Amino acid sequence: MSAPRVRPELPLALVETAFLASTASLGWLASFYLGLTPVLRLFLPIPLALATRRWGNRWGWLGLGTTFLLLSVLMGPPRGLAYIFRYGFLALLLGYHWRRGKGWGTTVLQGIGVGTVGFFGQIMVLSVLVGENLWLYVTNQATQALEWVLDRLGILAQPEVMWIQVATVVLVMVNSAVYTFVVQLVAWALLERLDTPVPPPPNWLRVWLGLDEP
């Protein structure tokens, strides 16, 4: 009986996915313990997005699971979930669209939804960690700050908590759109040099960056 044939790309896919999952885990570890989040947050989704871009959704999900397991061992399951919600699902979305050559507009629009859901998922995980509803805490603090500003301006108005929450959700959505856009720009600049191209920026951005003539 002949031995089962192994597709030649499988070992490479396994090694690359494991390496990229380790890179994502180390990036989150460094950003958390060394205070490098402002610098590294633009790169945190890229390793898993690259795994999905190169090898497909199955390997992307495998990389996501591996990253969660590594972070659970190194930092505990809640910290692993925080990465998954904030960066992991967005990474899979980016890799999925890059593999299919989708435009930046489609990716950013869907990134708004994924980023917003991820934000509230992260809030939920952190609320469990601290034993307090952080969403209510944030909105209460924002309401008190707004009341203080209105009082200093001499405006007699009582801000509604509901509108504070709506404004917060809108800000989260805007932040998700900007973040997805900038991560795509960083990934495009990096991966072009690694011979793994992603969809190019829209024409107006290429003109603004001086890559094309107006």
C-alpha positions in Angstrom: 0.0 0.0 0.0 1.5 3.3 -1.1 1.9 6.1 1.5 -0.6 9.0 1.3 0.6 11.8 -0.8 1.1 15.2 0.9 0.6 18.3 -1.1 3.9 20.1 -1.3 2.5 23.4 -0.1 1.0 22.1 3.1 4.3 22.0 5.2 5.1 25.5 4.0 1.6 26.8 4.9 1.8 25.2 8.3 5.2 26.7 9.1 4.3 30.1 7.8 1.0 30.2 9.7 2.7 29.1 12.9 5.4 31.7 12.5 2.9 34.5 11.7 0.7 33.5 14.7 3.8 33.7 16.9 4.6 37.1 15.5 1.1 38.4 16.2 1.3 37.0 19.7 4.7 38.6 20.4 3.5 41.9 19.0 0.5 42.0 21.3 2.7 40.9 24.3 5.2 43.7 23.6 2.5 46.3 23.1 0.8 45.4 26.3 3.8 45.0 28.7 6.2 47.5 27.1 3.6 50.2 26.5 4.2 50.1 22.7 0.5 50.0 21.7 0.5 53.5 20.0 3.4 52.2 17.7 2.5 48.6 17.2 -1.3 48.8 16.9 -1.0 49.5 13.2 1.0 46.3 12.6 -0.9 43.9 15.0 -3.5 42.7 12.4 -1.0 42.3 9.6 0.6 38.9 10.4 -2.7 37.0 10.5 -4.0 39.0 7.5 -0.9 37.9 5.6 -1.5 34.2 6.5 -5.1 34.5 5.2 -3.9 36.4 2.1 -1.3 33.7 1.3 -3.1 30.5 2.2 -6.8 31.1 2.5 -9.5 31.3 5.2 -8.8 27.9 6.7 -5.2 28.8 7.5 -6.3 32.2 8.7 -8.6 30.7 11.2 -6.0 28.2 12.2 -3.6 31.1 12.8 -6.2 32.9 14.8 -6.8 29.9 17.0 -3.0 29.4 17.5 -2.6 33.0 18.5 -5.4 32.7 21.0 -3.8 29.6 22.5 -0.4 31.3 22.7 -1.7 34.4 24.3 -3.8 32.4 26.7 -0.7 30.6 28.0 1.4 33.8 28.1 -1.2 36.3 29.4 -4.4 34.4 30.2 -7.5 33.8 28.2 -9.1 37.2 28.8 -6.0 39.0 27.2 -6.1 36.5 24.4 -9.8 37.3 23.8 -9.0 41.0 23.9 -6.6 40.5 21.0 -9.1 38.4 19.0 -11.9 40.9 19.3 -9.7 44.0 18.7 -7.4 42.8 16.0 -7.9 39.1 15.1 -11.3 39.3 13.3 -10.2 42.4 11.4 -7.1 40.6 10.3 -9.2 37.8 8.8 -11.4 40.3 7.1 -8.4 42.1 5.6 -6.8 38.8 4.4 -10.1 37.7 2.9 -10.4 40.8 0.8 -6.8 41.0 -0.1 -6.9 37.4 -1.5 -9.9 38.3 -3.6 -8.6 41.7 -4.7 -11.5 43.7 -3.2 -11.3 47.5 -3.3 -10.4 49.6 -0.3 -13.9 51.0 0.0 -15.5 47.6 0.5 -12.9 46.6 3.0 -13.2 49.8 5.0 -17.0 49.6 5.1 -16.9 46.1 6.4 -14.1 47.0 8.7 -16.3 49.5 10.4 -18.7 46.7 11.4 -16.0 44.3 12.5 -14.1 47.0 14.4 -17.2 48.2 16.2 -18.3 44.7 17.2 -14.7 44.1 18.3 -14.6 47.2 20.4 -17.7 46.1 22.4 -16.3 42.6 22.6 -13.2 44.0 24.2 -15.2 46.1 26.5 -17.1 43.0 27.6 -13.9 41.1 28.3 -12.4 43.9 30.3 -15.6 44.3 32.2 -15.4 40.7 33.3 -11.8 41.3 34.3 -12.5 44.3 36.5 -15.9 43.2 37.7 -17.6 46.4 36.5 -19.7 47.4 33.5 -17.1 49.6 31.7 -19.6 50.7 29.1 -21.7 52.4 31.7 -18.6 53.7 33.4 -17.3 55.3 30.2 -20.7 56.9 29.4 -21.1 58.2 32.9 -17.7 59.8 32.9 -18.4 61.3 29.5 -21.7 62.7 30.7 -20.0 64.2 33.8 -17.3 65.8 31.6 -19.9 67.3 29.3 -21.9 68.6 32.2 -18.8 70.3 33.5 -18.1 71.9 30.1 -21.6 73.1 29.8 -21.6 74.6 33.3 -18.3 76.5 32.6 -19.9 77.9 29.4 -23.0 78.9 31.3 -25.3 76.7 29.3 -28.2 75.3 31.3 -28.7 71.9 29.7 -28.8 68.4 30.9 -27.1 66.0 28.4 -29.1 62.8 27.8 -27.2 59.6 28.5 -28.7 58.0 25.4 -27.3 60.7 23.1 -23.9 60.4 24.8 -24.0 56.6 24.1 -25.0 57.3 20.5 -22.2 59.8 20.0 -19.7 57.3 21.5 -20.8 54.6 19.1 -20.4 57.0 16.2 -16.9 57.9 17.3 -16.1 54.2 17.6 -17.3 53.6 14.0 -15.3 56.6 12.7 -12.2 55.3 14.5 -12.7 51.9 13.1 -12.9 53.3 9.5 -9.8 55.4 10.0 -7.9 52.5 11.6 -8.9 50.0 8.9 -7.8 52.5 6.2 -4.4 53.2 7.8 -3.7 49.5 8.4 -4.4 48.9 4.7 -2.0 51.6 3.8 0.8 50.3 6.1 0.2 46.7 4.8 0.3 47.8 1.2 3.6 49.6 1.7 5.1 46.6 3.5 3.8 43.7 1.6 4.7 45.1 -1.8 8.3 44.7 -0.7 7.7 41.2 0.4 6.4 40.2 -3.0 2.9 39.6 -1.6 0.9 42.4 -3.2 -2.4 43.5 -1.9 -5.0 45.7 -3.7 -3.5 49.1 -4.5 -4.8 52.3 -3.0 -7.6 54.2 -4.8 -6.5 56.6 -7.5 -7.1 59.8 -5.4 -4.8 58.5 -2.7 -2.1 57.5 -5.2 -2.2 61.0 -6.6 -2.1 62.5 -3.1 0.9 60.4 -2.2 2.6 61.5 -5.4 2.6 58.0 -6.9 0.6 59.0 -10.0 0.2 62.2 -12.0 -3.1 64.0 -11.4 
